[in-house]
Amino acid sequence: MTTQRPINTPTNLREWLEFNHELIEKLKNRDLTKEETKAFYEKITQDNIFGLKIIFRVTNKTKIGDGKVQITAHIMEMTENGLIGCKSPLSPNRDWEITAFFHGEVRVEEGELYESNYTYQSYREYRHQLLTIPSKDISPLKVSFHDILLLNGGKSLASVAEQVFGTDLEAVLFSRFSEYRNSLFKDEIKKIETLKKKNEEAQKQLSIKEDSLKDELQKVQKDYENELSILKESYQKEISKQQIEHQKELNKLSSRDLQFYNILSKIHSKPKAREDEYYLKPILQWDPNTIVETLQTLFYCDREESLYYDKSVIETFLRALQTNTLVVLSGPSGTGKSSLVRAFTDAIQEATAHFISVQSSWTDKMDLFGYFNAIERSFVPTPFLDSLLAAKESNSLYLICLDEMNLAHVEYYFAEILSSQELNNPIPLYPPRYYEEAREFIDFYDCIDDPTTEDRKQYQNAKELLRYPYEIEIPSNVRFVGTINMDHTVKPLSPKVIDRCFIIELTQQSPSADEQTTLESSTLTGRIEIDLESFTTPISSEEDVKHDVEWLIECSDILQMIPNARLNSRGKKQLINYLRIGAHTSERTLNQLVLSKLLPRINFSKSQYPAATDAFESFTNRLREKKLKESAQRASQMYNDSRHVNFFK
């Protein structure tokens, strides 16, 4: 029996572990303290087993939140047979893996070799690993080609390589590789030269064919011109013949018949407007001082139907749009409510009008926007929602007109729009989690090799859903207009709606003799160019309009005995914005505001509210004193029509 020679100077980890057997046994199978891992670190560095730095292979890199990165690495040791993985001192059957934590990005890749300083492990749950990496001072391991051979094939592979290629492996292999690349390069050059010759030949053949086609084309063109010349000559002869025959027939007519013929000829020869002429019209500049007259002239002169609207109607409509307030056009059928919207957008460069037909069954916002189908995970939109989404893609004025909007209760289906415009809040369409689920499924669908029919259906629903956001904001270029009739088939406007809109009453209108002469003598045509910033920028200051606003509020205060008739703070703000936005003309604009903001709020029974009757008479007298003739006449008409004083009849 031979006695093993004691190891006095360990040269590798295995020998060092045998030499320090008692120390290692004390550390096994129990929770270690920080002092014990520190003692192990000091001992192994004192004996210089790894040197100043350890070599390791990164086995895992994970981001764990809060900007932290966790790295797991296998400690390696350089031996005469190359780099080998070390076994854990406390668990010899397991690889010696260490764990380190860093803040921020660490430039390491899994599977690659690195070297770094090291220290003792202080984290309680990782102390059995004994060591760790203390900082980001990690650098890739630089190894020679000989070391790579040792690492992958051991000492035998390295020895064979030296026998075949000599000791300077890198120089020999680089030389061989360069020769190989040069050979490939020469082959590629030959291929390129061959392709170049083929290309030159093809270009030559193409040039010959091109010349031949040019000659043939010239011949065809010449034949065509000859045929066209013959046809023109024949056509002219036929036209001349018909004109002679036509003149002979005219000579047979009496003077009275000839007069009728000339009138009909003028009517027939009036050219019809073409679609392309609409886009070729001249651009007119926006001028707030003349915009109302310009619009009135364009409505009458630049349209086939020669529409006429009083300047006061046009100005009220324009200013209400500029202040971004709901406009309600009231009047019997045939008074031009929808035509006003169309004529206005036709007169404004790149403006758009979209008409939505309101249904009597509408009861909430789903009828206006659409609804979410939770079973199919899809959204069923409406033309109204599609119009809003189209407006978001445009920078131009976009009018959405709710036709016959009081067929249903406006405050039921339109309440969220009114609230959104006032508070500038988005309108929810469906729960946002479904939007996120749809987006995640679309990403997941790309990874499905063989999607089922159900997968394809869900994918289509998800794609369709992403077209519609889970909430929508009203675009700044959108203006809402509504048309209403007042008869027994419709719903009355509630005080809430009246409070939030300008109401314009339309009647059958026709120009005076002087107006008609002026309009018919005009040749104005074109489209007015606006930008939304200029369109919505006030001209006057609050101080400029203060006097008129105070007078209107005083008139409103007289009506406090009538339910819902008195203007609130919202109404006052609307008056200020309306007066500031346009060129201010006191009498005309005051008439407009009384007719559109004060009179529509009045609704009471003479017999039930005698105090209201007295207040209304005082209010009417106040209008007469201000010499607001039109407003005073309309107020008197409301009072004299029946026992019930109401604007809408």
C-alpha positions in Angstrom: 0.0 0.0 0.0 1.5 3.3 -1.1 1.0 6.6 0.7 -0.2 9.6 -1.3 2.2 12.5 -1.4 0.8 15.5 0.4 -0.1 18.4 -1.8 1.8 21.4 -0.4 1.3 23.8 -3.3 -2.0 23.4 -5.1 -1.8 24.3 -8.8 -5.5 23.9 -9.8 -9.0 24.0 -8.2 -9.2 20.2 -7.7 -5.9 20.1 -5.8 -6.9 23.1 -3.8 -10.2 21.6 -2.7 -8.4 18.4 -1.6 -5.9 20.5 0.3 -8.6 22.4 2.1 -10.9 19.5 2.6 -11.7 20.3 6.3 -12.7 23.9 5.4 -15.0 22.7 2.6 -16.7 20.1 4.8 -17.5 22.7 7.4 -19.4 24.8 4.8 -21.5 22.0 3.3 -25.2 21.3 4.0 -26.1 24.4 5.9 -26.9 28.1 5.6 -23.7 30.1 5.3 -23.0 33.4 6.9 -21.5 36.4 5.1 -18.3 36.0 7.2 -17.9 32.4 6.0 -18.2 33.2 2.3 -15.8 36.1 2.8 -13.3 33.7 4.5 -13.6 31.3 1.5 -13.0 34.2 -0.9 -9.9 35.4 1.0 -8.5 31.9 1.2 -8.9 31.1 -2.5 -7.5 34.5 -3.6 -4.6 34.1 -1.1 -3.6 30.8 -2.7 -3.9 32.4 -6.2 -6.0 29.6 -7.7 -7.9 31.8 -10.2 -5.5 34.8 -10.2 -7.0 38.4 -10.1 -9.9 37.5 -12.4 -12.2 34.5 -12.9 -13.2 33.1 -16.3 -16.9 32.2 -16.8 -19.4 31.3 -19.5 -22.8 33.2 -19.3 -25.6 30.6 -19.0 -28.5 33.0 -18.5 -29.3 36.7 -18.7 -32.7 38.0 -17.4 -34.3 41.4 -16.9 -36.1 41.3 -13.6 -37.8 44.7 -13.4 -36.9 48.1 -12.0 -34.0 48.2 -14.5 -32.2 45.3 -12.9 -30.5 42.5 -14.8 -29.7 39.0 -13.4 -26.8 37.1 -14.8 -26.0 33.4 -14.1 -22.6 32.2 -15.1 -20.5 28.9 -15.0 -17.0 29.3 -13.6 -14.3 28.0 -16.0 -10.6 27.0 -15.3 -7.8 27.0 -17.8 -5.9 23.6 -17.8 -3.4 21.9 -20.0 -6.4 20.3 -21.8 -8.0 23.7 -22.3 -10.9 25.5 -20.5 -13.0 23.2 -18.4 -16.1 23.9 -16.3 -15.6 23.9 -12.6 -17.7 21.8 -10.2 -19.3 23.4 -7.1 -17.0 23.1 -4.1 -20.1 22.3 -1.9 -21.9 20.1 -4.4 -19.3 18.2 -6.6 -22.0 16.7 -8.8 -23.2 20.1 -9.9 -21.6 22.8 -12.0 -20.2 25.8 -10.1 -22.6 28.5 -11.1 -22.6 32.0 -9.6 -25.3 34.7 -9.7 -24.9 38.5 -10.0 -27.2 41.4 -10.2 -26.7 44.7 -12.0 -28.5 48.0 -12.5 -28.9 48.9 -16.2 -27.8 47.1 -19.3 -24.9 44.7 -19.2 -23.2 43.9 -22.5 -22.9 40.1 -22.3 -24.4 37.3 -24.4 -25.5 33.9 -23.3 -23.1 31.1 -24.2 -20.1 33.4 -24.5 -16.9 33.5 -22.4 -15.9 36.5 -20.3 -13.5 37.4 -17.5 -14.0 39.7 -14.5 -13.0 40.6 -11.0 -14.7 38.5 -8.4 -15.7 38.7 -4.7 -17.6 36.8 -2.0 -21.3 36.2 -2.3 -23.4 38.2 0.2 -27.0 37.5 -0.9 -28.4 35.0 1.6 -30.2 32.7 -0.9 -27.0 32.6 -3.1 -24.3 32.2 -0.4 -23.9 28.5 -1.3 -22.4 29.7 -4.6 -19.6 31.3 -2.5 -18.4 33.8 -5.1 -20.0 36.5 -7.3 -19.2 39.2 -9.9 -19.1 42.6 -8.1 -19.4 45.1 -11.0 -20.0 45.7 -14.7 -16.2 45.5 -15.4 -16.7 42.4 -17.6 -14.7 41.9 -20.7 -14.8 39.2 -23.4 -12.2 36.5 -22.9 -9.4 36.7 -25.5 -8.2 33.2 -26.4 -5.8 32.0 -29.0 -6.7 29.6 -31.7 -4.7 26.9 -29.8 -6.9 27.6 -26.7 -10.0 27.2 -28.9 -8.9 23.8 -30.1 -8.1 22.8 -26.5 -11.6 24.0 -25.5 -13.5 22.1 -28.2 -11.3 19.0 -28.7 -8.9 18.8 -25.9 -5.1 18.2 -26.0 -5.2 15.5 -28.7 -7.0 17.9 -31.3 -4.5 20.7 -30.5 -1.5 18.2 -30.9 -2.8 16.9 -34.3 -3.4 20.5 -35.5 0.2 21.4 -34.6 1.6 18.4 -36.5 -0.4 19.3 -39.6 -0.1 23.1 -39.7 2.9 23.8 -37.4 3.0 25.8 -34.2 1.9 29.2 -35.8 -1.7 27.9 -36.4 -3.3 31.4 -36.8 -0.9 32.6 -39.5 -1.1 29.3 -41.5 -4.9 29.2 -41.3 -5.2 32.9 -42.2 -3.0 32.3 -45.2 -5.0 29.3 -46.3 -8.3 31.2 -45.8 -7.0 34.2 -47.8 -6.0 31.9 -50.7 -9.5 30.3 -50.6 -11.3 33.7 -50.6 -9.1 34.9 -53.5 -10.1 31.8 -55.4 -13.7 32.5 -54.8 -13.3 36.2 -55.7 -11.7 35.3 -59.0 -14.6 32.9 -59.8 -17.1 35.7 -59.0 -15.2 38.1 -61.3 -15.5 35.6 -64.1 -19.2 35.3 -63.5 -19.7 39.0 -63.5 -17.7 39.4 -66.8 -19.9 36.7 -68.3 -23.1 38.4 -67.1 -21.8 41.7 -68.4 -21.3 40.3 -71.9 -24.8 38.8 -71.9 -26.3 42.1 -70.7 -24.5 44.0 -73.5 -25.8 41.6 -76.1 -29.3 41.9 -74.6 -29.1 45.7 -74.7 -28.0 45.5 -78.3 -31.0 43.3 -79.3 -33.4 45.5 -77.3 -32.1 48.6 -79.1 -32.8 46.9 -82.5 -36.3 46.0 -81.5 -36.9 49.5 -80.1 -35.9 51.1 -83.5 -38.2 48.7 -85.3 -41.1 49.5 -83.0 -40.5 53.2 -83.4 -40.7 52.9 -87.2 -43.9 50.8 -86.9 -45.5 53.4 -84.5 -44.7 56.3 -86.8 -46.3 54.4 -89.7 -49.5 53.7 -87.6 -49.6 57.3 -86.4 -49.4 58.6 -90.0 -52.2 56.3 -91.1 -54.3 57.5 -88.1 -53.8 61.1 -89.0 -54.8 60.5 -92.6 -58.0 58.7 -91.5 -58.8 61.5 -89.0 -58.3 64.1 -91.7 -60.7 62.3 -94.0 -63.3 61.9 -91.2 -63.1 65.6 -90.2 -63.6 66.7 -93.8 -66.6 64.4 -94.2 -68.0 65.6 -90.8 -67.6 69.3 -91.9 -69.4 68.6 -95.1 -72.3 66.9 -93.2 -72.6 69.7 -90.7 -72.7 72.3 -93.5 -75.4 70.3 -95.3 -77.5 70.1 -92.1 -77.0 73.9 -91.4 -78.3 74.7 -94.8 -81.3 72.5 -94.3 -81.9 73.9 -90.8 -81.8 77.5 -92.2 -84.3 76.6 -94.8 -86.7 75.3 -92.1 -86.2 78.5 -90.0 -87.0 80.7 -93.1 -90.4 79.0 -93.1 -91.3 80.0 -89.5 -93.4 83.0 -88.7 -91.9 85.9 -86.7 -93.7 84.8 -83.5 -92.5 81.1 -83.8 -89.0 82.4 -84.6 -89.1 84.4 -81.4 -90.0 81.3 -79.3 -87.3 79.4 -81.0 -84.7 81.9 -80.0 -85.8 81.8 -76.4 -85.7 78.0 -76.3 -82.3 78.0 -78.0 -80.8 80.2 -75.3 -82.2 77.9 -72.5 -80.9 74.8 -74.2 -77.4 76.3 -74.9 -76.8 77.2 -71.2 -73.8 75.0 -70.3 -74.2 72.4 -67.5 -71.7 72.5 -64.7 -69.2 69.7 -64.8 -67.7 68.0 -61.8 -64.2 69.0 -62.8 -65.3 72.7 -63.0 -66.0 72.5 -59.3 -62.4 71.8 -58.5 -61.1 74.3 -61.0 -63.0 77.3 -59.5 -60.8 80.3 -58.4 -59.7 80.5 -54.8 -61.3 83.4 -52.8 -59.5 84.9 -49.8 -61.2 84.9 -46.4 -62.2 88.4 -45.3 -64.3 88.6 -42.1 -65.6 92.0 -43.1 -67.2 90.8 -46.3 -67.5 87.0 -45.8 -71.4 87.1 -45.3 -71.9 89.0 -48.5 -69.5 86.7 -50.4 -71.3 83.6 -49.1 -74.7 85.0 -50.1 -73.5 85.8 -53.6 -71.9 82.4 -54.1 -75.1 80.6 -52.9 -77.1 82.5 -55.5 -74.7 83.0 -58.4 -72.4 79.9 -58.2 -75.1 77.2 -58.0 -77.6 75.9 -60.6 -80.5 76.3 -58.1 -79.7 79.9 -57.2 -80.2 79.6 -53.5 -81.2 82.7 -51.5 -80.7 83.2 -47.8 -81.0 86.4 -45.8 -77.6 87.8 -44.6 -78.8 87.4 -41.0 -79.4 83.7 -41.5 -76.0 83.2 -43.1 -74.2 85.2 -40.4 -75.8 83.4 -37.6 -75.0 80.0 -39.2 -71.4 81.1 -39.8 -70.7 82.5 -36.4 -72.3 79.5 -34.6 -69.9 77.2 -36.6 -67.0 79.4 -35.8 -67.7 79.2 -32.0 -68.0 75.4 -32.4 -71.5 75.3 -31.0 -74.3 72.9 -32.1 -76.4 74.6 -34.8 -80.1 73.6 -35.1 -81.9 74.6 -38.3 -85.7 74.7 -37.7 -88.4 75.1 -40.2 -91.0 73.3 -42.4 -89.9 71.1 -45.3 -88.7 72.9 -48.3 -87.2 75.9 -46.5 -83.7 75.0 -47.4 -82.3 73.5 -44.2 -80.2 70.8 -45.8 -79.4 73.0 -48.8 -77.8 75.6 -46.5 -75.4 73.0 -45.2 -74.5 71.8 -48.7 -74.2 75.3 -50.1 -71.9 76.4 -47.3 -69.5 73.4 -47.7 -69.5 73.9 -51.5 -68.5 77.5 -51.0 -65.6 76.6 -48.6 -62.4 75.2 -50.1 -62.0 71.5 -49.2 -64.9 71.5 -46.7 -67.0 68.4 -46.4 -70.6 67.8 -45.4 -71.9 64.4 -44.3 -75.6 63.8 -43.6 -76.8 61.3 -41.0 -80.5 60.3 -41.0 -81.8 60.1 -37.4 -84.2 57.2 -36.7 -87.1 57.5 -34.3 -85.9 54.3 -32.5 -82.7 55.9 -31.3 -82.4 55.9 -27.5 -78.7 56.1 -26.6 -75.2 56.7 -27.9 -74.9 53.2 -29.4 -77.4 54.2 -32.0 -75.1 57.1 -32.9 -71.7 55.4 -32.6 -72.3 51.7 -32.9 -71.9 48.9 -30.4 -69.3 46.3 -29.2 -70.2 42.6 -29.8 -68.6 40.9 -26.8 -69.2 37.4 -28.3 -67.5 38.1 -31.6 -65.0 40.5 -30.0 -65.9 43.0 -32.8 -67.2 46.5 -33.1 -70.3 47.3 -35.2 -69.9 50.9 -36.4 -72.3 53.4 -37.8 -71.9 56.0 -40.6 -71.7 58.7 -37.9 -68.6 57.0 -36.3 -67.0 56.5 -39.8 -67.6 60.2 -40.4 -65.7 61.2 -37.3 -62.8 58.9 -38.1 -62.7 60.3 -41.7 -62.6 63.8 -40.2 -59.6 62.9 -38.0 -57.7 62.3 -41.2 -58.6 65.7 -42.6 -57.3 69.2 -41.8 -60.3 70.9 -43.4 -63.7 71.9 -42.1 -66.0 68.9 -41.7 -69.8 69.3 -41.1 -71.8 66.4 -39.8 -75.5 67.1 -40.2 -78.1 65.1 -38.3 -81.1 65.2 -40.5 -84.5 65.4 -38.7 -82.6 65.1 -35.4 -85.7 65.4 -33.3 -87.4 62.2 -34.6 -85.9 60.8 -31.4 -85.1 62.5 -28.1 -81.9 64.4 -28.8 -80.7 64.4 -25.2 -80.8 60.6 -25.2 -78.5 59.8 -28.1 -76.5 63.1 -28.3 -75.8 63.8 -24.6 -72.3 62.5 -24.6 -71.3 64.6 -27.6 -72.6 67.7 -25.9 -70.7 66.8 -22.8 -67.5 65.9 -24.7 -67.5 69.2 -26.5 -68.0 71.2 -23.3 -65.5 69.3 -21.1 -63.1 68.2 -23.9 -63.3 64.6 -22.7 -63.1 61.5 -24.9 -66.2 59.4 -25.4 -65.7 55.7 -24.5 -66.9 53.2 -27.1 -66.0 49.8 -25.4 -63.7 48.5 -22.7 -60.0 49.1 -23.5 -59.0 45.6 -22.5 -60.6 44.2 -25.7 -58.5 46.6 -27.8 -55.3 45.2 -26.1 -56.5 41.6 -26.5 -57.1 42.2 -30.2 -53.6 43.7 -30.7 -52.0 40.8 -28.8 -53.9 38.2 -30.8 -52.8 39.7 -34.1 -49.1 39.4 -32.9 -49.8 35.8 -31.7 -51.5 34.9 -35.0 -48.3 35.5 -37.0 -46.8 32.6 -34.9 -49.5 30.1 -35.8 -48.3 27.7 -38.5 -51.7 26.2 -39.4 -54.5 28.5 -38.2 -58.0 27.0 -37.8 -61.2 28.5 -39.3 -61.9 29.9 -35.8 -58.4 31.4 -35.6 -58.9 33.1 -39.0 -62.3 34.5 -38.0 -60.9 35.8 -34.7 -58.0 37.4 -36.6 -60.3 39.2 -39.0 -62.5 40.4 -36.0 -59.3 41.7 -34.3 -58.1 43.5 -37.3 -61.5 45.1 -37.8 -61.7 46.1 -34.1 -58.3 47.9 -34.2 -59.9 50.2 -36.9 -62.1 51.6 -34.1 -60.5 53.0 -30.9 -61.9 52.2 -27.6 -62.5 55.9 -27.0 -62.8 58.8 -29.4 -62.3 62.5 -29.1 -64.3 64.9 -31.3 -61.8 66.2 -33.9 -61.3 70.0 -33.7 -62.3 70.4 -37.4 -65.8 68.9 -36.9 -69.0 71.0 -36.5 -72.4 69.5 -35.8 -75.6 70.7 -37.4 -79.1 69.4 -36.9 -82.3 69.9 -38.9 -85.7 69.7 -37.2 -89.4 69.9 -38.1 -92.0 70.7 -35.5 -95.2 68.6 -35.8 -96.9 65.8 -34.0 -94.5 63.1 -35.2 -91.4 64.5 -33.6 -90.0 65.1 -30.1 -89.7 68.6 -28.6 -86.2 69.9 -27.9 -85.4 69.7 -24.1 -84.1 72.8 -22.2 -80.7 71.0 -22.0 -80.3 70.8 -25.7 -81.7 74.4 -26.3 -79.2 75.7 -23.8 -76.3 74.2 -25.7 -77.1 75.3 -29.3 -77.9 78.1 -31.6 -81.4 77.7 -33.2 -81.9 79.3 -36.6 -85.5 79.5 -37.8 -85.8 79.2 -41.6 -88.8 80.3 -43.6 -89.5 80.6 -47.3 -87.2 83.5 -48.4 -86.8 85.5 -51.5 -84.6 88.5 -52.3 -86.0 92.0 -52.5 -86.0 93.7 -55.9 -82.7 95.6 -55.2 -81.1 92.4 -53.8 -82.1 90.4 -56.8 -80.7 93.0 -59.2 -77.4 93.1 -57.3 -77.1 89.3 -57.1 -78.0 88.7 -60.8 -75.5 91.2 -61.9 -72.7 89.5 -60.1 -70.3 87.1 -61.8 -68.6 85.9 -58.6 -67.5 82.3 -58.6 -65.0 80.3 -56.6 -64.4 78.7 -53.2 -63.3 80.5 -50.1 -60.0 79.4 -48.6 -59.9 79.2 -44.8 -57.6 77.7 -42.2 -59.2 76.5 -38.9 -57.0 78.8 -36.8 -58.3 81.9 -38.6 -61.8 80.5 -38.7 -62.0 80.2 -34.9 -59.9 83.3 -33.9 -61.9 86.1 -32.3 -61.7 89.6 -33.9 -63.0 91.6 -31.0 -62.0 91.7 -27.3 -64.4 91.0 -24.4 -64.3 94.6 -23.5 -65.5 95.5 -27.1 -68.6 93.4 -26.7 -69.2 94.0 -23.0 -72.0 96.5 -23.4 -74.1 94.3 -25.8 -73.6 91.2 -23.6 -74.8 93.1 -20.5 -77.9 94.3 -22.3 -78.8 90.8 -23.4 -78.2 89.4 -19.9 -80.6 92.2 -18.6 -83.2 91.1 -21.1 -82.7 87.5 -20.0 -83.1 88.5 -16.3 -86.5 89.9 -17.1 -87.6 86.4 -18.1 -86.6 84.8 -14.8 -90.3 84.1 -14.0 -90.5 81.8 -17.0 -89.1 78.3 -16.3 -85.7 77.6 -18.0 -85.8 81.0 -19.9 -83.1 82.8 -18.1 -79.6 82.5 -19.5 -77.0 80.7 -17.3 -73.2 81.1 -17.3 -72.9 78.8 -20.3 -75.3 81.0 -22.3 -73.4 84.1 -21.3 -70.2 82.5 -22.6 -71.9 81.7 -25.9 -73.0 85.3 -26.3 -69.5 86.6 -25.7 -67.9 84.1 -28.1 -70.5 84.8 -30.8 -70.1 88.6 -30.6 -66.2 88.4 -30.5 -65.9 86.1 -33.5 -67.2 88.3 -36.3 -67.3 91.9 -37.5 -69.7 93.5 -34.9 -72.8 95.2 -36.1 -74.9 96.0 -33.0 -78.5 96.0 -34.2 -78.2 93.0 -36.6 -76.2 90.8 -34.2 -78.4 91.6 -31.3 -81.4 90.5 -33.4 -79.6 87.3 -34.3 -78.9 86.4 -30.6 -82.4 87.2 -29.4 -83.9 85.0 -32.1 -81.4 82.2 -31.7 -80.6 82.2 -28.0 -83.4 83.9 -26.0 -86.7 83.3 -27.8 -86.3 79.5 -28.3 -86.0 79.2 -24.4 -89.5 80.6 -23.8 -92.3 78.1 -23.3 -95.2 78.7 -20.9 -99.0 78.8 -20.6 -100.6 82.2 -20.2 -103.3 80.9 -17.9 -101.0 78.9 -15.6 -98.2 81.5 -15.4 -99.7 85.1 -15.2 -96.4 86.4 -13.8 -94.6 84.9 -16.8 -97.0 86.7 -19.1 -96.2 90.1 -17.5 -92.4 89.3 -17.7 -92.8 88.4 -21.4 -94.6 91.6 -22.2 -91.8 93.6 -20.4 -89.3 91.7 -22.4 -91.0 92.5 -25.7 -91.2 96.2 -24.8 -87.5 96.1 -24.1 -86.9 94.8 -27.6 -89.1 97.6 -29.1 -87.1 100.2 -27.1 -83.9 98.9 -28.6 -85.5 99.1 -32.0 -84.9 95.4 -32.7 -87.9 95.3 -35.1 -87.4 91.7 -36.2 -87.1 90.2 -32.7 -90.0 92.3 -31.4 -92.3 91.1 -34.2 -91.3 87.4 -33.6 -92.0 87.8 -29.9 -95.4 89.4 -30.6 -96.2 86.6 -33.0 -95.4 84.0 -30.3 -97.6 85.8 -27.8 -100.6 86.3 -30.1 -100.7 82.8 -31.8 -102.4 80.9 -28.9 -102.8 80.5 -25.2 -99.4 78.9 -25.1 -96.4 81.0 -25.7 -93.8 78.9 -27.5 -91.1 79.5 -30.1 -91.6 76.1 -31.9 -95.0 75.9 -33.6 
